């Protein structure tokens, strides 16, 4: 499936979920990607959530893109990175 996938620079910390939340546009439709702080720290070491996300943004967007292509989107339109 050929999909136009774009990640706007609008990531934010979601205190309630304990996760970095960032939007993705898939053929013009906005979905939401997220990764919890412990997932970031397990992968990339200790540090502030936004700093870890910024330092590894391209890898995380690539993973999110793969999940989208595999249709790993929940009923609310969220893609959760593990």
Secondary structure, 3 states (H helix, E strand, C coil): CCCCEECCCCCEEECCCCEEEEEEEECCEEEEEEEEHHHHHHHHCCCCHHHHHHHCHHHHHHHHHHHHHCCCCCCCCEEEEC
